[in-house]
Amino acid sequence: MIIFLIIPILSILFALLGIILNKKYLLSILICIESILLNLIVLNLFLSFFTITLHTQNFSLYLLTLSAIEASVGVALLTLITRNFNSNNITPLNLLKS
């Protein structure tokens, strides 16, 4: 039963490593964030089955809603950046700071 807890934790760590290594493109960052949220949902559901509480299952639904909102906002930002800069590269966004 410990393997069901180790696999989501390792995949969350790999997604964080993916964000650190691939911070040049917005799409890879969004995919890693989505992976982290989905792994948190799976981890939360496993913990709710072990502890037999409904509060953690409700929290999983909240995380799923948050994940859908994050994906829609991320795709909208990706569309705007691609339309304005003709790529999904994040480095031209430093020009917007000044």
LUMDREN-766220 format. One record per atom (N, C-alpha, C): residue number from 1; residue in one letter; atom name; x, y, z negated. Coordinates in pm, 1 decimal. Each point is the difference from the previous one (the first is absolute). Layout:
N
ATOM  pos  code  site        c1        c2        c3
ATOM  NUM     A    CA         X         Y         Z
...
// end
This chain:
98
ATOM  pos  code  site        c1        c2        c3
ATOM    1     M     N      81.5    -119.7       0.0
ATOM    1     M    CA     -81.5     119.7       0.0
ATOM    1     M     C      86.2     126.6       0.0
ATOM    2     I     N     121.8     -11.5     -42.9
ATOM    2     I    CA      88.7     116.4      -1.1
ATOM    2     I     C      34.1      43.2     142.5
ATOM    3     I     N       0.2     -96.0      93.9
ATOM    3     I    CA      33.8      34.0     137.6
ATOM    3     I     C    -102.9      96.7      59.5
ATOM    4     F     N    -125.3      -8.0     -46.1
ATOM    4     F    CA    -102.8      92.4      48.0
ATOM    4     F     C      24.3     142.6     -47.8
ATOM    5     L     N      75.7      15.6    -105.5
ATOM    5     L    CA      35.6     133.3     -48.3
ATOM    5     L     C     131.8      48.9      58.8
ATOM    6     I     N      89.2     -92.2      31.8
ATOM    6     I    CA     131.7      39.4      50.9
ATOM    6     I     C      -8.6      46.9     144.9
ATOM    7     I     N     -81.8     -66.2      82.0
ATOM    7     I    CA      -7.4      33.8     142.5
ATOM    7     I     C     -50.4     143.2      23.1
ATOM    8     P     N    -110.0      45.7     -62.6
ATOM    8     P    CA     -39.3     140.3      21.7
ATOM    8     P     C     101.2     101.1     -54.4
ATOM    9     I     N      64.6     -32.9    -110.9
ATOM    9     I    CA      98.7      92.8     -55.4
ATOM    9     I     C     120.5      12.0      92.9
ATOM   10     L     N      45.1    -112.1      55.4
ATOM   10     L    CA     111.3       4.8      94.4
ATOM   10     L     C     -37.4      73.9     128.1
ATOM   11     S     N    -122.2     -19.0      47.1
ATOM   11     S    CA     -39.4      69.6     122.2
ATOM   11     S     C     -17.0     150.2     -24.3
ATOM   12     I     N     -38.0      39.5    -121.0
ATOM   12     I    CA      -3.5     143.1     -33.8
ATOM   12     I     C     141.2      57.5      -0.1
ATOM   13     L     N      94.4     -74.7     -54.3
ATOM   13     L    CA     138.7      46.5      -0.7
ATOM   13     L     C      55.8       9.3     141.4
ATOM   14     F     N     -34.4     -95.5      87.2
ATOM   14     F    CA      45.5       6.1     139.1
ATOM   14     F     C     -62.6     117.5      73.3
ATOM   15     A     N    -124.6      32.7     -31.6
ATOM   15     A    CA     -63.9     115.9      63.2
ATOM   15     A     C      65.6     129.4     -47.0
ATOM   16     L     N      34.7       7.8    -126.9
ATOM   16     L    CA      73.2     117.6     -49.0
ATOM   16     L     C     136.8      11.4      65.7
ATOM   17     L     N      66.6    -112.5      19.4
ATOM   17     L    CA     126.8      -0.1      71.1
ATOM   17     L     C     -19.1      43.4     145.7
ATOM   18     G     N    -111.5     -39.5      60.4
ATOM   18     G    CA     -30.2      42.5     136.6
ATOM   18     G     C     -21.8     150.0       9.0
ATOM   19     I     N     -62.5      58.6    -100.9
ATOM   19     I    CA     -18.9     145.3      -1.2
ATOM   19     I     C     134.8      70.0     -12.1
ATOM   20     I     N      86.9     -52.5     -84.8
ATOM   20     I    CA     130.6      62.3     -19.4
ATOM   20     I     C      84.9      -9.2     126.0
ATOM   21     L     N      -3.0    -114.7      67.5
ATOM   21     L    CA      85.4     -19.6     116.3
ATOM   21     L     C     -56.9      60.6     128.1
ATOM   22     N     N    -131.8       6.8      14.0
ATOM   22     N    CA     -62.3      45.9     124.3
ATOM   22     N     C     -77.1     129.2     -21.8
ATOM   23     K     N      64.0      98.8     -55.6
ATOM   23     K    CA     -71.8     124.7     -25.4
ATOM   23     K     C      10.2      99.2     114.3
ATOM   24     K     N      35.6     -48.1     118.1
ATOM   24     K    CA      10.4      88.0     114.8
ATOM   24     K     C    -133.5      11.1      74.2
ATOM   25     Y     N     -77.5    -106.5       1.6
ATOM   25     Y    CA    -125.3      -2.0      75.2
ATOM   25     Y     C    -119.7      -8.6     -94.0
ATOM   26     L     N    -103.0      75.7      32.8
ATOM   26     L    CA    -118.9       6.6     -85.0
ATOM   26     L     C     -78.3    -130.2       1.3
ATOM   27     L     N      -6.7     -66.2     113.7
ATOM   27     L    CA     -79.2    -121.8       9.6
ATOM   27     L     C      56.0    -110.5     -88.7
ATOM   28     S     N     131.2     -14.3      -7.6
ATOM   28     S    CA      58.6    -103.3     -86.2
ATOM   28     S     C     -24.0      31.7    -147.3
ATOM   29     I     N       1.3     128.0     -35.5
ATOM   29     I    CA     -28.8      38.1    -139.0
ATOM   29     I     C    -145.3     -32.1     -34.8
ATOM   30     L     N     -91.4      29.5      91.3
ATOM   30     L    CA    -141.0     -28.7     -25.1
ATOM   30     L     C     -26.5    -149.6     -12.7
ATOM   31     I     N      66.1     -79.9      81.7
ATOM   31     I    CA     -17.8    -145.3      -8.7
ATOM   31     I     C      53.2     -53.0    -132.1
ATOM   32     C     N     112.5      52.2     -46.4
ATOM   32     C    CA      55.2     -43.9    -128.5
ATOM   32     C     C     -90.2      40.9    -116.9
ATOM   33     I     N     -55.4     119.7       5.8
ATOM   33     I    CA     -91.7      43.9    -106.3
ATOM   33     I     C    -126.3     -84.9       0.0
ATOM   34     E     N     -49.4     -32.3     118.0
ATOM   34     E    CA    -118.7     -86.4       9.1
ATOM   34     E     C      30.4    -139.1     -54.5
ATOM   35     S     N     118.8     -50.1      28.0
ATOM   35     S    CA      40.3    -130.3     -52.9
ATOM   35     S     C       9.2       1.9    -152.6
ATOM   36     I     N      51.1     108.1     -55.2
ATOM   36     I    CA       8.5      11.8    -146.1
ATOM   36     I     C    -139.9      -1.5     -61.4
ATOM   37     L     N     -91.7      75.9      57.3
ATOM   37     L    CA    -135.2       4.1     -56.1
ATOM   37     L     C     -71.4    -134.4      12.2
ATOM   38     L     N      15.4     -67.9     112.5
ATOM   38     L    CA     -64.2    -130.4      14.4
ATOM   38     L     C      60.4    -104.0     -93.5
ATOM   39     N     N     130.0       6.7     -22.6
ATOM   39     N    CA      62.1     -91.9     -95.7
ATOM   39     N     C     -41.2      31.2    -143.0
ATOM   40     L     N     -21.9     126.7     -30.7
ATOM   40     L    CA     -52.5      34.0    -133.0
ATOM   40     L     C    -140.8     -54.2     -20.4
ATOM   41     I     N     -80.2       0.8     105.8
ATOM   41     I    CA    -134.5     -56.6      -9.4
ATOM   41     I     C       6.8    -149.9     -25.9
ATOM   42     V     N      86.3     -69.8      73.7
ATOM   42     V    CA      14.8    -144.8     -18.2
ATOM   42     V     C      51.8     -30.7    -140.0
ATOM   43     L     N      98.0      73.8     -44.8
ATOM   43     L    CA      54.2     -20.5    -134.7
ATOM   43     L     C    -105.2      26.2    -106.0
ATOM   44     N     N     -79.3     102.4      18.7
ATOM   44     N    CA    -105.7      32.3     -95.6
ATOM   44     N     C    -107.7    -107.6      -2.0
ATOM   45     L     N     -34.1     -55.4     115.5
ATOM   45     L    CA     -99.4    -107.7       3.0
ATOM   45     L     C      51.6    -127.0     -66.8
ATOM   46     F     N     127.9     -32.7      20.4
ATOM   46     F    CA      57.1    -115.1     -69.3
ATOM   46     F     C      -2.1      20.2    -150.7
ATOM   47     L     N      33.8     119.5     -44.1
ATOM   47     L    CA      -2.9      26.7    -144.3
ATOM   47     L     C    -141.9      -4.0     -55.5
ATOM   48     S     N     -97.6      41.5      80.3
ATOM   48     S    CA    -137.7      -4.9     -48.4
ATOM   48     S     C     -50.1    -143.8     -11.2
ATOM   49     F     N      48.0     -88.2      87.0
ATOM   49     F    CA     -40.5    -140.0     -12.0
ATOM   49     F     C      65.2     -67.6    -119.7
ATOM   50     F     N     120.7      42.5     -34.8
ATOM   50     F    CA      66.2     -57.2    -116.3
ATOM   50     F     C     -59.4      50.7    -130.2
ATOM   51     T     N     -40.4     126.3      -4.7
ATOM   51     T    CA     -52.2      56.1    -124.7
ATOM   51     T     C    -151.7      -2.0      -7.2
ATOM   52     I     N     -68.5     -29.2     106.9
ATOM   52     I    CA    -145.4      -8.4      10.0
ATOM   52     I     C     -66.4     128.7     -50.0
ATOM   53     T     N      35.8     111.1      59.4
ATOM   53     T    CA     -63.7     127.6     -30.2
ATOM   53     T     C     -52.5      62.0     128.8
ATOM   54     L     N    -106.4      76.2     -11.8
ATOM   54     L    CA     -58.8      64.7     116.6
ATOM   54     L     C      59.1     138.1      25.3
ATOM   55     H     N      64.7      57.3    -100.8
ATOM   55     H    CA      55.8     134.3      16.7
ATOM   55     H     C     109.8       1.1     106.1
ATOM   56     T     N      80.9    -104.1       1.4
ATOM   56     T    CA     107.8      -3.6      98.9
ATOM   56     T     C     -54.4     -24.3     140.4
ATOM   57     Q     N    -111.8     -72.0      11.8
ATOM   57     Q    CA     -60.2     -18.5     132.3
ATOM   57     Q     C     -59.0     131.0      50.7
ATOM   58     N     N     -58.0      79.3     -88.0
ATOM   58     N    CA     -49.0     131.4      39.3
ATOM   58     N     C     115.0      91.1      42.0
ATOM   59     F     N     111.6     -11.9     -68.2
ATOM   59     F    CA     117.0      78.5      36.5
ATOM   59     F     C      52.8     -41.5     137.0
ATOM   60     S     N     -13.5    -128.2      34.6
ATOM   60     S    CA      41.0     -46.6     132.6
ATOM   60     S     C     -86.1      63.0     108.3
ATOM   61     L     N    -128.3      15.5     -24.8
ATOM   61     L    CA     -86.3      67.7      97.1
ATOM   61     L     C      37.3     146.9      13.1
ATOM   62     Y     N      37.8      62.4    -110.1
ATOM   62     Y    CA      45.8     138.8       4.8
ATOM   62     Y     C     128.3      11.0      82.6
ATOM   63     L     N      92.8     -92.7     -19.0
ATOM   63     L    CA     123.5       0.8      77.6
ATOM   63     L     C     -26.5     -24.5     147.9
ATOM   64     L     N     -96.0     -84.9      31.3
ATOM   64     L    CA     -34.3     -25.9     139.8
ATOM   64     L     C     -58.2     124.3      65.6
ATOM   65     T     N     -82.0      73.5     -73.1
ATOM   65     T    CA     -54.1     126.0      51.7
ATOM   65     T     C     111.0     102.3      20.6
ATOM   66     L     N      90.8       9.3     -95.9
ATOM   66     L    CA     113.0      90.9      11.7
ATOM   66     L     C      88.1     -36.5     118.8
ATOM   67     S     N      15.9    -128.1      24.8
ATOM   67     S    CA      80.3     -45.9     112.9
ATOM   67     S     C     -64.5      37.8     133.2
ATOM   68     A     N    -131.6     -10.4       9.0
ATOM   68     A    CA     -69.0      38.1     123.7
ATOM   68     A     C       9.4     150.4      24.0
ATOM   69     I     N     -11.6      79.0    -104.8
ATOM   69     I    CA      11.6     145.6      13.4
ATOM   69     I     C     141.2      37.6      41.8
ATOM   70     E     N      98.7     -63.8     -60.5
ATOM   70     E    CA     139.2      28.3      34.3
ATOM   70     E     C      30.0     -35.9     144.6
ATOM   71     A     N     -55.9    -110.3      46.8
ATOM   71     A    CA      23.2     -40.4     139.2
ATOM   71     A     C     -63.1      98.3      97.4
ATOM   72     S     N    -119.9      47.3     -29.0
ATOM   72     S    CA     -65.7      93.2      92.3
ATOM   72     S     C      71.5     135.2       3.4
ATOM   73     V     N      43.0      48.7    -115.2
ATOM   73     V    CA      74.8     126.1      -2.6
ATOM   73     V     C     135.2     -16.5      68.3
ATOM   74     G     N      64.0    -112.7     -19.4
ATOM   74     G    CA     128.8     -25.0      63.1
ATOM   74     G     C      -9.5      -8.8     151.6
ATOM   75     V     N    -103.9     -65.0      49.4
ATOM   75     V    CA     -17.2      -7.7     145.4
ATOM   75     V     C     -32.9     137.2      57.3
ATOM   76     A     N     -75.4      80.4     -71.5
ATOM   76     A    CA     -29.5     135.6      46.8
ATOM   76     A     C     127.3      84.6       4.7
ATOM   77     L     N      83.5      -9.3    -102.7
ATOM   77     L    CA     126.8      73.1       0.5
ATOM   77     L     C      93.1     -49.3     110.4
ATOM   78     L     N       2.7    -129.9      18.6
ATOM   78     L    CA      84.5     -56.0     105.7
ATOM   78     L     C     -45.9      47.4     137.1
ATOM   79     T     N    -129.7       9.2      21.3
ATOM   79     T    CA     -53.2      48.1     127.3
ATOM   79     T     C      37.4     146.3      22.5
ATOM   80     L     N     -14.4      82.0    -103.4
ATOM   80     L    CA      34.7     141.5      14.3
ATOM   80     L     C     149.2      21.3      24.2
ATOM   81     I     N      82.9     -74.0     -70.7
ATOM   81     I    CA     144.8      14.5      18.1
ATOM   81     I     C      41.1     -47.9     138.6
ATOM   82     T     N     -56.7    -111.4      45.2
ATOM   82     T    CA      34.0     -50.5     132.7
ATOM   82     T     C     -47.7      94.9     108.8
ATOM   83     R     N    -115.5      59.3     -18.7
ATOM   83     R    CA     -51.3      93.7      99.2
ATOM   83     R     C      84.7     127.3       7.1
ATOM   84     N     N      45.7      50.1    -113.7
ATOM   84     N    CA      74.6     125.8      -1.5
ATOM   84     N     C     148.3     -16.1      33.5
ATOM   85     F     N      61.2    -111.6     -42.4
ATOM   85     F    CA     143.9     -17.0      17.0
ATOM   85     F     C      37.5    -109.4      99.0
ATOM   86     N     N     -95.8     -70.1      57.8
ATOM   86     N    CA      20.1    -107.5      98.0
ATOM   86     N     C      81.1    -117.7     -53.8
ATOM   87     S     N       6.3     -17.6    -129.5
ATOM   87     S    CA      59.8    -118.5     -62.4
ATOM   87     S     C     -48.4      -6.3    -144.2
ATOM   88     N     N      19.3    -116.0     -61.6
ATOM   88     N    CA     -38.6     -11.1    -141.0
ATOM   88     N     C     121.7      10.7     -91.3
ATOM   89     N     N     102.1      66.8      47.3
ATOM   89     N    CA     121.3      23.7     -77.6
ATOM   89     N     C     -27.0     108.8    -103.9
ATOM   90     I     N      48.4     -18.4    -121.4
ATOM   90     I    CA     -28.5      93.7    -108.5
ATOM   90     I     C     100.5     114.9      -4.3
ATOM   91     T     N     116.7     -16.1      58.4
ATOM   91     T    CA     102.3     104.8     -10.0
ATOM   91     T     C     -41.2     133.9      58.7
ATOM   92     P     N     -81.9      10.4     107.0
ATOM   92     P    CA     -42.8     134.3      44.6
ATOM   92     P     C     -91.6      70.4     -99.6
ATOM   93     L     N     -53.0     -72.2     -96.5
ATOM   93     L    CA     -89.8      62.5     -97.4
ATOM   93     L     C      75.3      93.8     -93.5
ATOM   94     N     N     130.6     -11.1      -8.7
ATOM   94     N    CA      78.0      93.8     -81.0
ATOM   94     N     C      -7.4     140.2      56.4
ATOM   95     L     N     -32.4      13.7     127.7
ATOM   95     L    CA     -15.3     132.2      60.0
ATOM   95     L     C    -122.4      73.3     -53.4
ATOM   96     L     N     -97.2     -77.2     -49.3
ATOM   96     L    CA    -122.9      61.0     -49.8
ATOM   96     L     C      18.1      63.3    -138.2
ATOM   97     K     N     105.5     -33.2     -71.0
ATOM   97     K    CA      20.9      53.0    -134.7
ATOM   97     K     C      32.1     148.2       1.2
ATOM   98     S     N      71.5      49.3      99.0
ATOM   98     S    CA      40.9     140.2      -0.5
ATOM   98     S     C    -103.8      91.1      58.8
// end
